Amino acid sequence: MCGVEKPIKEFPKNGKDKYGRTRYRNDCKECYNITRKLTKHKAVTKFLNNTKHRTGEEHTYTLQDWRDVMLHFRGACAYCRTKQSRKIKLTRDHVVPVSKGGLTTRPNIVPACQRCNSSKSDGNWVEWYSKQAFYTPEQMEVIRRWVMQ
């Protein structure tokens, strides 16, 4: 799924084939865990419904879009790179805020921890991000690649 070449030990075992050899999943453990957590996640519909009520827009954002963005950012906050955990939940951040005309579309949504999402508020993400202690040009490029797709 992530397309990164990894050793076989990075892939979960998936039973045996008809010759008794161990089979492995096609997705690495990291990708598997990200998608497994998302499968359990029930709040996407609530998120989409809330956005629709706030803006009145008819959007096409899907759970698959959220899975793709989570895999792109490796299950971490797009800005500070904090991984999602039991204590830290990732929220869906509109790169261009809804209040500034941003839509709920695939390239406009990135995962953000609540601290980053609240701190960015409805500001310009480039200006806000470049002032943060955790700023890196490499991560800014990762975000830009997602936004410009």
C-alpha positions as CSV (number, residue, x, y, z in Angstrom):
1,M,0.0,0.0,0.0
2,C,2.7,2.5,0.9
3,G,5.0,1.3,-1.9
4,V,8.1,1.4,0.3
5,E,10.4,-1.6,-0.1
6,K,10.7,-3.4,3.2
7,P,12.1,-6.7,4.5
8,I,9.7,-9.6,4.8
9,K,9.6,-9.4,8.6
10,E,7.7,-6.1,8.2
11,F,4.7,-7.9,6.7
12,P,2.2,-9.8,8.9
13,K,1.8,-13.5,8.4
14,N,-1.4,-14.5,6.7
15,G,-1.8,-18.3,7.1
16,K,-0.3,-21.0,4.9
17,D,-0.6,-21.8,1.2
18,K,-1.6,-25.3,-0.1
19,Y,2.0,-26.4,0.1
20,G,2.3,-25.5,3.8
21,R,4.5,-22.4,3.2
22,T,3.8,-19.2,5.2
23,R,1.8,-16.6,3.3
24,Y,2.3,-12.9,4.1
25,R,-0.1,-9.9,3.7
26,N,0.4,-7.5,0.8
27,D,0.5,-4.5,3.1
28,C,3.2,-3.9,5.7
29,K,2.5,-3.9,9.4
30,E,2.4,-0.1,9.6
31,C,-0.1,0.1,6.7
32,Y,-2.1,-2.8,8.1
33,N,-2.4,-1.1,11.5
34,I,-3.4,2.3,10.0
35,T,-6.2,0.7,7.9
36,R,-7.3,-1.5,10.8
37,K,-7.8,1.5,13.1
38,L,-9.7,3.3,10.3
39,T,-12.0,0.3,9.8
40,K,-13.0,0.6,13.5
41,H,-13.5,4.4,13.1
42,K,-17.2,5.4,13.1
43,A,-16.8,9.1,13.3
44,V,-16.2,9.7,9.5
45,T,-20.0,9.8,8.8
46,K,-20.5,12.2,11.8
47,F,-17.6,14.4,10.4
48,L,-19.1,14.5,7.0
49,N,-22.6,15.2,8.3
50,N,-21.3,18.0,10.5
51,T,-19.4,19.6,7.6
52,K,-22.5,19.4,5.4
53,H,-24.6,21.1,8.1
54,R,-22.0,23.8,8.6
55,T,-21.4,24.7,5.0
56,G,-24.4,23.4,3.1
57,E,-22.0,22.0,0.5
58,E,-22.6,18.7,-1.2
59,H,-19.3,17.0,-0.9
60,T,-17.8,13.8,-2.3
61,Y,-15.3,13.0,0.5
62,T,-15.3,9.3,1.4
63,L,-13.9,6.9,4.0
64,Q,-11.5,5.7,1.2
65,D,-10.2,9.3,0.8
66,W,-9.6,9.4,4.6
67,R,-7.7,6.1,4.4
68,D,-5.6,7.3,1.6
69,V,-4.6,10.5,3.4
70,M,-3.8,8.6,6.6
71,L,-1.6,6.3,4.6
72,H,0.1,9.2,2.8
73,F,1.0,10.8,6.2
74,R,1.8,7.4,7.7
75,G,-1.0,7.6,10.4
76,A,0.4,10.8,11.9
77,C,-0.4,14.5,12.1
78,A,0.5,16.1,8.8
79,Y,2.2,19.0,10.7
80,C,3.9,17.8,13.8
81,R,4.1,14.1,12.9
82,T,2.6,12.9,16.2
83,K,1.2,9.4,15.7
84,Q,-2.4,8.6,16.5
85,S,-2.7,6.8,19.8
86,R,-5.3,6.1,22.5
87,K,-4.6,9.6,24.0
88,I,-4.0,11.5,20.7
89,K,-6.8,11.4,18.2
90,L,-6.2,12.8,14.7
91,T,-8.8,15.2,13.4
92,R,-9.6,16.1,9.8
93,D,-8.1,19.5,9.1
94,H,-9.2,21.6,6.1
95,V,-6.0,23.0,4.7
96,V,-7.9,25.9,3.2
97,P,-10.4,26.6,6.1
98,V,-14.2,26.3,5.4
99,S,-14.5,29.9,6.7
100,K,-12.2,31.0,3.9
101,G,-14.0,29.1,1.1
102,G,-12.2,25.7,1.5
103,L,-14.3,22.6,0.5
104,T,-14.4,19.2,1.9
105,T,-12.5,17.6,-0.9
106,R,-9.7,15.0,-1.0
107,P,-6.8,17.4,-1.5
108,N,-8.1,19.9,1.1
109,I,-8.2,17.4,4.1
110,V,-5.2,16.3,6.1
111,P,-4.9,14.6,9.4
112,A,-4.0,16.9,12.3
113,C,-3.7,16.4,16.0
114,Q,-6.1,18.5,18.0
115,R,-3.3,20.8,19.1
116,C,-2.2,21.6,15.6
117,N,-5.7,21.9,14.2
118,S,-6.7,24.3,17.0
119,S,-3.5,26.3,16.8
120,K,-3.8,26.7,13.0
121,S,-7.4,27.7,13.4
122,D,-8.6,29.4,10.2
123,G,-5.2,30.8,9.2
124,N,-3.0,30.2,6.2
125,W,-1.3,26.8,6.7
126,V,2.0,27.8,5.0
127,E,2.4,30.9,7.2
128,W,1.3,29.0,10.4
129,Y,3.4,25.9,9.7
130,S,6.6,27.8,8.9
131,K,6.5,29.5,12.3
132,Q,6.2,26.2,14.3
133,A,9.1,24.6,16.2
134,F,8.5,21.3,14.5
135,Y,8.7,22.9,11.0
136,T,10.7,21.0,8.4
137,P,11.0,21.8,4.7
138,E,10.7,18.1,3.9
139,Q,7.4,17.8,5.7
140,M,6.1,21.0,4.1
141,E,6.8,19.3,0.7
142,V,4.9,16.2,1.7
143,I,1.9,18.3,2.6
144,R,2.2,20.3,-0.6
145,R,2.3,17.1,-2.7
146,W,-0.9,16.0,-1.1
147,V,-2.6,19.4,-1.6
148,M,-1.5,19.7,-5.2
149,Q,-2.7,16.3,-6.3
